[in-house]
């Protein structure tokens, strides 16, 4: 299997119809997409920034806990995450690749339902886990 790059990950996510169609094998296994992103993030992004962003994602997820998979996610909640990421990018707290990846991922067309949002959270959780593994902190 060819080595995965962050550009491959961005292209793959860009090609998804919705986030729930992503194959966990693509991102969850060691040296998969989440691991590659974590390596990139590990070099250019402070863990506190990743955790802060992830915390906001988890707050949104909590609002939808117990809702059916086909319930629509409010587009505004996804859009409001981008200024936070833009600010972090401007302060050089996150990498441009991570910003671009999140911009592609947080497209409301990719995350129209609770099921899609939960799949996005699983993807980001895998990134955070591999980031933690690489940092050892």
N, C-alpha and C positions, 0 to 999 in steps of 0.2 A: 504494500500500500504506500503511495507517495506521501511524503512528509506534508503535514498541514501547516499553512502559514496564516497569519492574521488576515491577509488579503483573501485567502480561500474562504475563511470563516465569514468575512463580510459578504463575499459573493454568494455563498450558500444561504445565508440568512436573507439577503436581498431577493433570492429566487424563491423563497418560501411563499406560499399563498397566505398561510396564517402560521403563527408560531406553534400551534398544536401539531403541525405536520412535521416538525423537526424530529429526527431520530435520536433518541437519547444515546445510542451507541456513538453517534457522530461527536457529541460533546462530552459525555460523561466518563469515557474510558481514559486511562492514563495516556498522555500524548495525543489526546483528542482535542477538539476545539477549545473547551474550557481550560485545559491545561496550557495550551498555546497562548491563549489570552492572558492567563494568570502569569505566565513567564514574561510576557510583554509588559503587563501592568506592574509586575514586581520590580522591574527595572526603572519604571518611570512614574509610579503612582504610590503615594503613601497609603498604608493600609487604613488609616483613619478616614481618608476620603472615600475609599471603597465601602467601608462599613457604614459611613454616614449615608451614602447613596442607597445602599442596600436597606438601611433602616427605613428610608422613605418608601421604598418598594414594598417592604413588609407591612407598613402602615396601610398602604393602599390595599394590599392583599387581605388584611384583617377586616376591612370594610365589606369584602365580598365573601367572607367565611360563611359557609352554610348555604350559600346561594347556588342555584343550579348552574351547571356548566355553560348553558346557552344564554345566560344573562349577559346583557351588553355592559362592557366596561365604559365608563365615562371618558370620552376622548380628552377632555380638559385635564384630567389627572395625568394622562400621559404627556400632553403638551407641556404641562407645568414642570415636569422633570428636566426638560431641556435647558431652561435658563440656569438651573443649578449646575448642570454639567458644563455649560458655556462659561460660567463664572470660574469653575475649577480649572477649565482649560486655559482661560485667560491668565490665571495665576500660576500656571504650569504645575498644577497639582495632579493632573491626569494627563495621559498621553493623547495625542491627536487621534491615534488609531482607536483607542477606547471610546473617545467622544463620537467618532464616526460610526463605530459599531453600535453604540447605544442609539444614535440618531436613526440608523437603519432599523434596529430592533423595536424601538418605541413608536414606530409608525402605527397609528390606530388601525390601519388596514391589516396589519400583521397581528394585532392584538384586539380583535373586536369583542371577544367574549371572555368570561371568567376562565374557561378552560385554557384559552390561549395565554391569558395573563399568568395562570399558574404554571404553564410550561415555560414561560419566560423566567419566572421566579426560580424554577428548578435549574434552568440554564445558568442564571446569575449565581445561584447557590453553589453550583459546581465550580464556577470561576473563583468565588470567594474561598472555597475549600482548598483548591489547588494553590491559590495565592498564599493561604495560611501555611500550607505544607512547605512551600518554597521559602517562606520567611522564617519559619521556625520560631515565631514569637507568639 
